[in-house]
Amino acid sequence: MSIADRYIEYRQRGHSATSAYHFAATPPIDPLEWEECNGMLIAKWEENGFEVEAAVLPDDHPDTSWLGEFTGRWQPGAVRHSDGVRLFPWFMPATTYDDHFRALRQMNYRRHEADCLARQYVQRDYARAASMGDDWGFIGIEVTVSVIGVILGRNSLWGIESDAGEGYFTETARNIAVDAIEEAKERREEICGELCAKNRPQLDS
């Protein structure tokens, strides 16, 4: 898969343009071993002297604006909703055909190829939105960093598609662990400084 394809995939998953480009350009990373524990997927590893744990948690209040919305009003770029289950007859994708087409042309795709791909992306977004809540949902990944059971750092990312797969969970966990580990390092230094100050002999005044 090319960087351009990976970039589009990450954008579709809700990442900002900067974050999507970073992830797309980052080489594949070491896999994690995910295990089910109390109904959750958990992965553990050690890094920089810390114990790191990543947990996959349900996201009960996801932001779906990046995908689009069903509406009762037609507007340019809207897709007719053919399934009678939902109340609204139209789906308005967050990224329209025109948006996709322009982005693909800027990536030097030929006009015909950009047209075909843009149509595919819009239909894919529509199908994805229509199946939300049935075939898939949203989750979050929370990473905690600790030493001998004491949590010193934490970071999380929400709004992830539940069927993204363990490979994507691993990539996300590894990336968001970076800031959590930096936070843990700072907290460890603070604790060490406090202990040193507390144990420093008091000089006679």
Secondary structure, 3 states (H helix, E strand, C coil): CCHHHHHHHHHHCCCCHHHHHHHHHCCCCCCCCCEEECCEEEEEEEECCEEEEEEEEECCCCCCCCCEEEECCCCCCCEECCCCCCCCCEEEECCCHHHHHHHHHHCCCCHHHHHHHHHHHHHHHHHHHHHECCCECEEEEEEEEEECCEEEEEEEEEEEECCCCHHHHHHHHHHHHHHHHHHHHHHHHHHHHHHHHHHCCCCCC
